[in-house]
Amino acid sequence: MARDTLPVAVLGAGWAGLVAASELTARGYPVIVFEASPAVGGMAQSFKDDDGFSFDVGAHFITNRLAGMLGLGAECRTVRHYGEAVWFDGRSHSYPYGLVKNPRFSASALRSRFAGLRPGTRSATSARDEFAKRYGTALTDQVAAPLVEAWSGTPADELAPSVVNKISTSMLKTMYLRLAGRLSNRAVAIGYCRELPESASVWHVYPASGLGQLVARMAENVQESIRLSSPVEAVLVEDERAVAVRVGGEDIAVSGVFSSLPIHFLPKVVQGTSALDDLAEFRFRPMVFVNVKMDGRQLLPNVVLWTPEPAFRFFRLTEATTSMPWLAPDGKTVITADLGCEVGDEIWSMSNEEITEMVITQMEAVIPDARTRVLGSRVMRTKLAYPVFENSYEARRQAIATEFPIEGLVPIGRNGEFDHLLMEDVYWRTVRSVDVFARNE
Ligand SMILES: Cc1cc2nc3c(=O)[nH]c(=O)nc-3n(C[C@H](O)[C@H](O)[C@H](O)COP(=O)(O)OP(=O)(O)OC[C@H]3O[C@@H](n4cnc5c(N)ncnc54)[C@H](O)[C@@H]3O)c2cc1C
């Protein structure tokens, strides 16, 4: 078959794969989407249980801008409130005002700022260093470093400074956007999207029937091209160019491959080159999410409560119903505890009952009557929750983000690009990758 009539293979029918397939189809390319599991959606799926509680992977929302662009604006509910707090020294401190007002933190931040303004100041060498430069050592030691370590499972001085850029919008901008949100009674998106600018007119929304609605809208255009329960076994490379994929033992010649597979998995499946071998060391942080169903509402001081002290095995509690009341029946709520772990370690291996019990016991420090409110729990384990930017491979990570070494093999999505991408960023970055692919064909 002539190369230009060969299909483009898309690996994975999560959000990134569906966006890629839809964009390629719109540009006239024949496309086959291979999805390992029996359903589309990947991480962007919602589940509803028999008691009327809805769960996403962690807590998910999108923006009115993305929903509008997909023609789903009218079918989404507006998120009215979003806020965060940090728990230490036995009480909650609002973010960012409560931290800014703390005299010890603000004095230490001022000292760092002053030192940073001196000529010849070196650039940061680690995430700890970058936090200290921006926020001072007091806040770094008590809050930022313990949180990033619990989240990543890596000491903050072995993490790349870029970790900080991924998770922080400036305090001043955060304050302005929070105020805009309060005045408009909408949860203005802060630190959500990096491809498009933040503004007071971009706020969070949630599809009325859950994330599945968003995925279904994207899948509509490419339904005929999707092959479910079809894990890709190999990507065949000749002369440093992707030429075929192997699925169910059959080699299928292709003109290109868009891969949303986790990047550290590529050395295992890509055959005919050693150019990707070092990607095997890139690490994702597994997580256990314990969703505790409870009686009552607004049990936490805010939607998200960060818990940096070592007494807590979870580093974050989220009460999504404070933002999205429709996720639980009236008068009931769900609090999600995030626990970083490694596959097979003590946390990963606990039974659902044991881990729920541990979470409830520790939650009592924040909600003293937590135990009497518990209605049940749902535990989710995921091996690939967050890409971890370790200093040991940071230079390589940045290099492949600029130029991927195999022609016709295009990494897409959160795991494919090894980046902390939310759905709006995944959308725009994938559209851009399709543009580049089409230009180079
Ligand atoms: C805890 C958490 C909270 C989040 N919250 C938000 C939020 O509030 N808002 C937001 O916009 N985003 C959020 N995100 C991010 C969002 O979920 C992702 O950006 C998006 O779902 C990524 O889609 P993807 O297609 O890149 O990856 P995935 O959804 O992982 O899709 C990859 C697909 O590839 C398939 N696959 C794997 N191996 C193979 C194989 N060998 N062959 C074929 N198929 C294969 C998988 O089954 C999967 O379907 C959150 C993510 C996490 C982890």
The ligand as an SDF file (V2000), in Angstrom:
LIG
                    3D

 53 58  0  0  0  0  0  0  0  0999 V2000
   -5.9880   12.5500   40.2460 C   0  0  0  0  0  0  0  0  0  0  0  0
   -6.2100   13.2750   38.9520 C   0  0  0  0  0  0  0  0  0  0  0  0
   -7.0540   14.3670   38.9260 C   0  0  0  0  0  0  0  0  0  0  0  0
   -7.2420   15.0560   37.7270 C   0  0  0  0  0  0  0  0  0  0  0  0
   -8.0940   16.1360   37.7160 N   0  0  0  0  0  0  0  0  0  0  0  0
   -8.3240   16.7790   36.5610 C   0  0  0  0  0  0  0  0  0  0  0  0
   -9.2260   17.8900   36.5010 C   0  0  0  0  0  0  0  0  0  0  0  0
   -9.8170   18.3070   37.4960 O   0  0  0  0  0  0  0  0  0  0  0  0
   -9.4090   18.4850   35.2990 N   0  0  0  0  0  0  0  0  0  0  0  0
   -8.7890   18.0660   34.1590 C   0  0  0  0  0  0  0  0  0  0  0  0
   -9.0190   18.6490   33.1060 O   0  0  0  0  0  0  0  0  0  0  0  0
   -7.9300   17.0360   34.1880 N   0  0  0  0  0  0  0  0  0  0  0  0
   -7.6840   16.3880   35.3480 C   0  0  0  0  0  0  0  0  0  0  0  0
   -6.8060   15.3360   35.3740 N   0  0  0  0  0  0  0  0  0  0  0  0
   -6.0580   15.0020   34.1500 C   0  0  0  0  0  0  0  0  0  0  0  0
   -6.8770   14.2480   33.1110 C   0  0  0  0  0  0  0  0  0  0  0  0
   -7.4330   13.0930   33.7150 O   0  0  0  0  0  0  0  0  0  0  0  0
   -5.9380   13.8760   31.9950 C   0  0  0  0  0  0  0  0  0  0  0  0
   -5.3480   15.0290   31.4290 O   0  0  0  0  0  0  0  0  0  0  0  0
   -6.5850   13.1390   30.8330 C   0  0  0  0  0  0  0  0  0  0  0  0
   -7.5890   12.2510   31.2560 O   0  0  0  0  0  0  0  0  0  0  0  0
   -5.4440   12.4060   30.1380 C   0  0  0  0  0  0  0  0  0  0  0  0
   -5.8870   11.6570   29.0490 O   0  0  0  0  0  0  0  0  0  0  0  0
   -4.8660   10.7690   28.2530 P   0  0  0  0  0  0  0  0  0  0  0  0
   -5.5850   10.3010   27.0630 O   0  0  0  0  0  0  0  0  0  0  0  0
   -3.5950   11.4980   28.0800 O   0  0  0  0  0  0  0  0  0  0  0  0
   -4.4970    9.5070   29.2110 O   0  0  0  0  0  0  0  0  0  0  0  0
   -5.3840    8.2870   29.6730 P   0  0  0  0  0  0  0  0  0  0  0  0
   -6.7270    8.7320   30.0850 O   0  0  0  0  0  0  0  0  0  0  0  0
   -4.5580    7.5180   30.6410 O   0  0  0  0  0  0  0  0  0  0  0  0
   -5.5800    7.4170   28.3520 O   0  0  0  0  0  0  0  0  0  0  0  0
   -4.6440    6.4710   27.8840 C   0  0  0  0  0  0  0  0  0  0  0  0
   -5.3990    5.3040   27.2960 C   0  0  0  0  0  0  0  0  0  0  0  0
   -4.4560    4.3850   26.7320 O   0  0  0  0  0  0  0  0  0  0  0  0
   -4.9050    3.0780   26.9720 C   0  0  0  0  0  0  0  0  0  0  0  0
   -3.7660    2.1460   26.8470 N   0  0  0  0  0  0  0  0  0  0  0  0
   -2.7630    1.9050   27.7390 C   0  0  0  0  0  0  0  0  0  0  0  0
   -1.9270    0.9780   27.2500 N   0  0  0  0  0  0  0  0  0  0  0  0
   -2.3640    0.6490   26.0120 C   0  0  0  0  0  0  0  0  0  0  0  0
   -1.9180   -0.2400   24.9940 C   0  0  0  0  0  0  0  0  0  0  0  0
   -0.8110   -0.9860   25.1300 N   0  0  0  0  0  0  0  0  0  0  0  0
   -2.6350   -0.3130   23.8540 N   0  0  0  0  0  0  0  0  0  0  0  0
   -3.7490    0.4300   23.6610 C   0  0  0  0  0  0  0  0  0  0  0  0
   -4.2210    1.2730   24.6060 N   0  0  0  0  0  0  0  0  0  0  0  0
   -3.5520    1.3920   25.7570 C   0  0  0  0  0  0  0  0  0  0  0  0
   -5.4780    3.1570   28.3860 C   0  0  0  0  0  0  0  0  0  0  0  0
   -6.3640    2.0670   28.6250 O   0  0  0  0  0  0  0  0  0  0  0  0
   -6.1870    4.5150   28.3390 C   0  0  0  0  0  0  0  0  0  0  0  0
   -7.5330    4.3960   27.9310 O   0  0  0  0  0  0  0  0  0  0  0  0
   -6.5800   14.6370   36.5550 C   0  0  0  0  0  0  0  0  0  0  0  0
   -5.7510   13.5160   36.5920 C   0  0  0  0  0  0  0  0  0  0  0  0
   -5.5420   12.8410   37.7820 C   0  0  0  0  0  0  0  0  0  0  0  0
   -4.6220   11.6440   37.8020 C   0  0  0  0  0  0  0  0  0  0  0  0
  1  2  1  0
  2  3  1  0
  2 52  2  0
  3  4  2  0
  4  5  1  0
  4 50  1  0
  5  6  2  0
  6  7  1  0
  6 13  1  0
  7  8  2  0
  7  9  1  0
  9 10  1  0
 10 11  2  0
 10 12  1  0
 12 13  2  0
 13 14  1  0
 14 15  1  0
 14 50  1  0
 15 16  1  0
 16 17  1  0
 16 18  1  0
 18 19  1  0
 18 20  1  0
 20 21  1  0
 20 22  1  0
 22 23  1  0
 23 24  1  0
 24 25  2  0
 24 26  1  0
 24 27  1  0
 27 28  1  0
 28 29  2  0
 28 30  1  0
 28 31  1  0
 31 32  1  0
 32 33  1  0
 33 34  1  0
 33 48  1  0
 34 35  1  0
 35 36  1  0
 35 46  1  0
 36 37  1  0
 36 45  1  0
 37 38  2  0
 38 39  1  0
 39 40  1  0
 39 45  2  0
 40 41  1  0
 40 42  2  0
 42 43  1  0
 43 44  2  0
 44 45  1  0
 46 47  1  0
 46 48  1  0
 48 49  1  0
 50 51  2  0
 51 52  1  0
 52 53  1  0
M  END
$$$$
